[in-house]
Amino acid sequence: MRSATAFAPATVANVAVGFDILGFAIESVGDVVMVTLTERGTDRASVRIKEIVNDTGTSGALDISLDPARNAATVGLIRLCDELRLNFGFEVTIRKGIALGSGMGGSAASAVGALVAANSLLQSPLPRHALLEYALLGEQAASGTAHPDNIAPCLFGGMTLVLSVHPVRYVSLPVPASILAVIVHPRLRVDTHNARSILKPNVPLADHVQQSANLGGFIAGCFGNDLEMIRHSFSDLVIEPQRASLIPGFAEVKAAAMNSGAIGASISGSGPSVFAWVTSDQAASQVRDAMVQAFRSSGLTEVDSWVSSVSQQGATIIR
């Protein structure tokens, strides 16, 4: 039997100023998805989930559906089989390295990893950008909304700004070479669907104007390698204030990051993970320790943390 295994990186979505459109990939953390060719049946059983393994370092079984029509990793594969009229199916094994409800793009990583692995087994593989729409089906199944801010950087690598999905249009944004990301995850689950449900549908005009200026300044700072412009623009007036209450101690964690040398900090995706950008290894160590301690002082004693460059590598075949 032919099989392929893909590593799909964790991601930080929104990046403070780009709700649902901006995200970046990080190194070392991610999901590993193995896809094996099988004989195709007459129904959706042609895509099967063999096993889901917990590789997050936490104990206990994962609360993830084994139904291929409901799992983020396999919904897109079902559509792929149908639209390409494949005469074979896929069996999928998922090793979850991203904790559920962590705000680090776990559903996106499973969706992208499965598609990249399966695509490599096709006689005529699709171009990578064509996989985005299939991966979005997995995000839709997981969170109720097909938002691309985790999917795009996981698939393409780097930091991406998604301009449209139909058709797929995105821009890869440069990141200053000195930038490191600090990601801190308290072992608390925040489901994306619930985190979206609390958001107000309307934005005050003044907030919209300032948020637009912040997004523009952030992008200009990245293209111009202007760290001061990035620092000045790194402020979310719209989403962060509404979601802060979902994360115990968030205000203290953000303050700890900023007081320890971060140029900006905010919620990673829907949370509860919090990320910060820093410009040196020394600052990364100081900011990481301060953020972890702030979470622990707020009563969240089990905390994972990472320091990573913005990974330019999207999901890749590892065997």
C-alpha positions in Angstrom: 0.0 0.0 0.0 1.2 3.5 -0.8 1.2 6.1 2.0 2.6 9.5 2.8 3.0 11.4 6.0 2.9 15.2 6.4 3.9 17.6 9.2 1.6 20.6 9.4 2.8 23.5 11.6 0.9 25.3 14.3 -0.1 28.8 13.5 -0.9 32.2 15.2 -4.0 33.7 13.6 -5.3 37.3 13.6 -1.9 38.6 14.7 -3.7 41.3 16.7 -4.7 43.5 13.8 -5.8 41.1 11.1 -8.9 39.2 12.3 -9.7 36.3 10.1 -7.2 37.4 7.4 -3.7 37.4 8.9 -1.6 34.6 10.4 1.9 33.1 10.6 3.4 29.6 11.0 5.7 28.6 13.9 8.4 26.0 14.0 8.5 22.6 15.7 4.9 22.4 17.0 2.3 20.8 14.7 0.2 17.8 13.7 1.5 14.7 11.9 -1.0 13.1 9.5 -0.4 9.8 7.6 -2.6 9.0 4.6 -2.7 5.6 3.0 -4.4 4.7 -0.3 -7.3 2.2 0.0 -9.8 0.7 -2.3 -12.7 3.0 -2.8 -16.2 2.0 -1.6 -19.5 3.2 -2.9 -20.0 5.9 -0.2 -18.1 8.2 2.0 -16.6 5.3 3.8 -13.9 5.6 1.0 -12.3 8.1 3.5 -11.7 6.5 6.9 -10.0 7.5 10.1 -7.9 4.7 11.4 -6.6 6.4 14.6 -6.2 9.7 16.4 -3.2 9.8 18.7 -2.6 12.4 21.5 1.0 13.7 21.1 0.4 17.0 22.9 2.0 15.9 26.2 -1.4 16.0 28.0 -3.1 12.9 29.4 -6.4 11.4 28.4 -8.3 10.7 25.2 -9.0 13.4 22.6 -12.5 14.6 22.2 -12.4 14.4 18.3 -15.0 12.7 16.1 -13.9 9.6 14.2 -16.7 10.3 11.7 -15.0 11.3 8.5 -17.8 13.6 7.6 -17.3 15.6 10.8 -13.6 15.5 11.3 -11.5 18.5 10.1 -8.8 16.3 8.6 -11.2 14.3 6.4 -14.0 16.6 5.3 -11.9 18.1 2.6 -10.6 14.7 1.5 -14.2 13.5 1.0 -14.8 16.5 -1.3 -11.5 15.9 -3.1 -12.5 12.2 -3.8 -15.9 13.3 -5.1 -14.7 16.1 -7.3 -11.7 14.3 -8.8 -13.7 11.1 -9.1 -10.9 9.1 -7.7 -11.1 5.3 -8.0 -9.5 4.8 -4.6 -9.9 6.1 -1.1 -7.9 7.2 1.9 -7.2 5.9 5.4 -6.0 8.6 7.8 -4.0 8.5 11.0 -3.7 11.7 12.9 -1.1 12.5 15.6 -2.2 15.6 17.4 0.7 17.7 18.4 -1.5 20.8 18.9 -3.7 20.9 21.9 -7.5 21.1 21.3 -8.9 24.6 21.7 -5.5 26.1 22.2 -5.8 28.9 19.7 -2.8 27.5 17.7 -4.6 26.3 14.6 -5.1 22.6 15.5 -8.0 22.0 13.2 -6.3 23.8 10.3 -3.1 21.7 10.8 -5.1 18.5 10.7 -7.0 19.6 7.6 -3.9 20.8 5.8 -1.7 17.9 6.8 -4.2 15.3 5.5 -4.6 17.2 2.1 -0.9 17.7 1.6 -0.2 14.0 2.3 -3.1 12.8 0.1 -2.2 15.2 -2.7 1.3 13.8 -2.9 -0.2 10.3 -3.6 -2.2 11.5 -6.6 -0.9 10.7 -10.1 -1.3 14.4 -11.0 -1.1 16.4 -7.8 -3.0 19.6 -7.5 -1.1 22.9 -7.2 -0.8 23.8 -3.6 -3.1 26.9 -3.8 -5.9 24.6 -5.0 -5.8 22.8 -1.7 -6.9 25.8 0.3 -10.6 25.6 -0.5 -10.6 21.9 0.5 -8.9 22.7 3.7 -11.4 25.4 4.5 -14.1 22.7 4.6 -12.3 21.2 7.5 -12.2 24.5 9.3 -15.9 24.9 8.7 -16.6 21.5 10.2 -14.4 22.3 13.3 -15.5 25.8 14.1 -18.6 26.6 12.0 -16.8 29.2 10.0 -14.4 28.8 7.0 -11.9 31.4 8.0 -8.5 31.1 6.3 -6.1 32.9 8.8 -4.8 29.6 10.2 -5.2 27.6 7.0 -3.1 29.8 4.7 0.1 30.1 6.8 -0.1 26.4 7.6 -0.4 25.5 3.9 2.0 28.1 2.5 4.3 28.9 5.4 5.5 32.3 6.6 3.1 35.1 7.4 0.1 35.5 5.0 -2.6 38.0 4.4 -5.6 36.4 2.7 -7.4 38.8 0.3 -10.1 36.5 -0.9 -11.0 32.8 -0.9 -13.1 32.6 -4.1 -10.9 32.9 -6.0 -7.9 32.3 -3.7 -5.8 35.4 -3.4 -3.2 35.9 -0.7 0.0 37.9 -0.1 3.1 36.6 1.7 4.3 39.3 4.1 8.0 39.7 5.0 8.9 39.5 8.6 11.9 41.4 9.9 14.8 39.0 10.4 15.2 39.8 14.1 11.6 38.9 15.0 11.0 35.9 17.3 7.6 34.8 18.5 6.9 33.7 22.0 3.8 31.6 22.4 2.4 30.6 25.8 -0.4 28.2 26.2 -2.2 27.6 29.5 -3.8 24.2 29.5 -7.3 25.6 29.2 -9.6 24.9 26.2 -11.4 27.7 24.4 -13.5 26.4 21.5 -13.4 28.6 18.4 -17.1 28.4 17.9 -17.8 29.8 21.4 -15.1 32.4 21.1 -16.8 33.6 17.8 -20.3 33.6 19.3 -19.5 36.4 21.8 -18.3 38.8 19.1 -20.5 41.8 18.3 -21.5 42.0 14.7 -21.0 45.8 14.4 -17.9 47.8 15.0 -17.9 51.5 16.0 -16.7 53.7 13.1 -13.8 55.2 15.1 -12.6 51.7 16.1 -12.8 50.6 12.4 -10.8 53.6 11.3 -8.1 53.1 13.9 -8.0 49.3 13.4 -7.6 49.8 9.6 -4.7 52.2 10.3 -3.1 49.7 12.7 -3.3 46.9 10.0 -1.9 49.2 7.4 0.9 50.4 9.7 1.7 46.8 10.7 2.0 45.6 7.1 4.0 48.7 6.1 6.3 48.1 9.0 6.9 44.5 7.9 7.7 45.5 4.4 9.9 48.4 5.5 11.6 46.5 8.3 10.5 49.3 10.6 10.2 47.8 14.1 9.0 51.1 15.6 6.1 51.2 13.2 5.2 47.6 14.0 5.4 48.4 17.7 3.1 51.4 17.3 0.6 49.5 15.1 0.5 46.3 17.2 -2.9 47.0 18.9 -6.2 45.2 18.5 -9.1 47.5 19.3 -11.9 45.2 18.1 -11.5 41.5 18.9 -9.0 41.3 21.8 -11.2 43.4 24.2 -14.2 41.1 23.6 -12.2 37.9 24.1 -10.0 38.9 27.0 -12.5 37.7 29.5 -12.2 34.1 28.2 -8.6 34.0 29.3 -7.9 34.2 33.1 -5.1 36.7 33.8 -4.9 37.9 30.2 -4.3 41.5 31.1 -1.5 40.6 33.5 0.1 38.2 30.9 0.1 40.9 28.2 1.4 43.5 30.6 4.2 41.1 31.7 5.2 40.6 28.0 5.3 44.3 27.3 7.1 45.2 30.5 9.7 42.6 29.7 10.6 43.8 26.2 8.0 42.6 23.8 7.2 45.0 20.9 3.6 43.6 20.8 1.4 40.9 22.3 -2.1 39.7 21.9 -4.3 36.6 21.8 -3.3 33.8 19.5 -6.4 33.0 17.4 -9.3 32.4 19.7 -7.1 31.8 22.7 -6.3 30.9 25.3 -2.7 31.0 24.0 -1.1 34.4 24.0 1.8 35.4 21.8 4.3 38.2 21.7 6.9 39.4 19.2 10.4 40.2 20.4 13.6 41.1 18.7 16.3 39.1 20.5 17.0 35.8 22.2 17.5 37.6 25.5 14.2 39.4 25.2 12.5 36.1 24.2 13.7 34.4 27.4 12.7 37.3 29.6 9.2 37.7 28.0 8.6 33.9 28.0 9.4 33.6 31.7 7.3 36.7 32.6 4.3 35.5 30.7 4.4 32.0 32.1 4.7 33.4 35.7 1.8 35.8 35.1 -0.4 32.9 34.0 0.6 30.9 37.1 -0.1 33.8 39.3 -3.6 33.9 37.8 -4.2 30.3 38.9 -3.3 28.5 35.6 -0.4 26.5 36.8 0.0 24.1 33.8 1.5 26.2 31.1 3.4 25.3 27.9 5.6 27.7 26.0 7.7 28.0 22.9 10.0 30.5 21.2 10.0 30.3 17.4 11.0 32.2 14.3 8.2 32.8 11.9 8.5 29.5 9.9 8.8 29.9 6.2 7.9 26.3 5.8 4.3 25.3 5.3 3.1 21.7 5.6 5.6 19.2 4.3 5.9 15.6 3.4 8.3 14.0 6.0 8.1 10.4 4.8 
